[in-house]
């Protein structure tokens, strides 16, 4: 779940790495971070995990991309604040979903947001196919399985997806108002401040236990700082349509990560549902036919 409009300066090996590899690496980083967050829930709950992630990510980005609030950036501060609030709500909703349902299912349901943004306003008949595939996938994921799935978990995943859609729309405005990664840094600082009381209320002194701090720092780096850097660099060199197709693999990667790290077994029906969502997201992302310049 990264800012799709930012631009990062060329820096070392990132500038030389294949763009497709950076996107896939970012996806893997996010999902490993998500799996570690599920472990972190045992000690600080979803609220504490969100707070530790946001604080870690804000500190890292403040160090590498400190914002200079003057001129155009200062006038864009209100939208950056809203952006940060949406980011905090999106992450908190997703963590509450992942606390209740398998990681792969949570990520697949969350993709309703980007998919909605991708097909909104379209008059192409083929886009109805992608919507239909997504609906079929959601039905397969949430109904008729051998084991009941938490309705509250489904609600939180769909809420996270809705906020992700808002995040994508807001990211364009933030990108126009700030240079490079400054807007994202401001947003993460806002998210850290907003989630601080939530984390304290949820976990109290458990937040400063060495195990919690270590896991929280790892989650912040893997789920925010690393993928943001990878994806921003990749977007400098590949078409948005190709980026969207690659990102559509995220539910499948999440399911694999949940199985390998968390031991989360998924039924054949759930795997089919995830595959349908991946196909719908990938198809909708190909609406833009810009050619890639590097992969």
Buried (B, 14 or more C-beta within 10 A) or exposed (E): BBBBBBEBEEEEEBEEBBBBEBBBBBBBBBBBBBBBBBBBBEBBBBBBBBBBBBBBBBBBBBEEBEBEBEEEBEEBBEBBBBBBBBBBBBBBBBBBBBBBBBBBBBBBBBBBBBBBBBBEEBEEEEBEBBBEBBBBBBEBBBEEBEEEBBEEBBBBBBBBBBBBBBBBEBBEBBBEBBBBBBBBBBBBBBBBBBBBEBBBEBBEEBBEBEEBBEBBBBBBBBBBBBBBBBBBBBBBBBBBBBBBBBBBBBBBBBBBBBBEBBEBEBBEBBBBBBBBBBBBBBBBBBBEEEEBEEB
